[in-house]
Amino acid sequence: MHPRIEVLQTSALLLGYHAELPLVYLNLLIQARLRGMIDTMLERRTRYLQVACNRTLSDALRIIRQLPKSPRIILEVGTPLIKAEGMNAIRTIKAIGTLHFGFAPYIVADMKTMDRGTTEVDLAADAGANAVIALGSAPTETLEQFLAQCDKRGVDGMIDMMNIEFPLEVLSKLRRRPKVVILHRGVDETSFNKEKAIPYWSIQRIKGTYNLMLAIAGGDDLREVQRAAFNGADIVVVWQSFYQADANTGSLAQAFLQNVK
């Protein structure tokens, strides 16, 4: 079965509709149910678990259906999924999440913007993203345009400091501030450089200088989730444990969520 057909049919079942209805009717019914729902927004005094969907839309569907129905769960549309499916990935994850949770979840589009900041914000915002990610290694001019367009479109700008040794230097050059700074140990770094540590020590240095939210990405077991929360992270990003759904997906998400307080 084509992944998009599976997503439509499963979404219909979540709504109580018959999955064998013609696909055009299923799509219209789903869009009608979604219309008018108010998006979830980030609260500074709340801590969140961000689940990254990186594989396929079918996998994302299976993962999301097992997640606890908590407003403290953020859904990330990962870069590989965006590259494979385009902006449809954002629209579909938003629809699936809304149908599952019963409210419109906070959606992060990991665009990894390096250029054309305005254009990429518009693409993600038009697809329903609540936040868009740019790379801290992008030119200052790109980050300025990116953040300005985020403000204009009413979405949160996030800057990923992967492979940035001194994040404060990047922030000091900007006239605008992102909503969230992501301190990130990359997947390849984790796999091939066992000595590369997640920069927990930077959390309080950045928070002591700027009024920002901090996310930690790159640690996927319970111990690293606990360390991120203990060191003051507002958002803990996980992906590997949720790369594909299995029987433990729901209980694992619940355990992670309980440790992000």
Buried (B, 14 or more C-beta within 10 A) or exposed (E): EEBBEBBBBBBBEBEEBEEEBEEEEBBEBBEEBBEEBEBBEBEEEEBBBBBBBBBBBBBBBBBBBBBBEEBBBBBBBBBBBBEBBEBBBBBBBBBBBBBBBEBBBBBBBBBBBBBBBBEBBBBBBEBBBBBBBBBBBBEEEBBBBBBBBBBEBEBBBBBBBBEBEEBBEBBEEBEEEBBBBBBBBBBEBBEEEEEBEBBBEBBEEBBEEBEBBBBBBBBBEBEBBBBBBEBBBBBBBBBEBBBBBEEEBBEBBBEBBEBBE
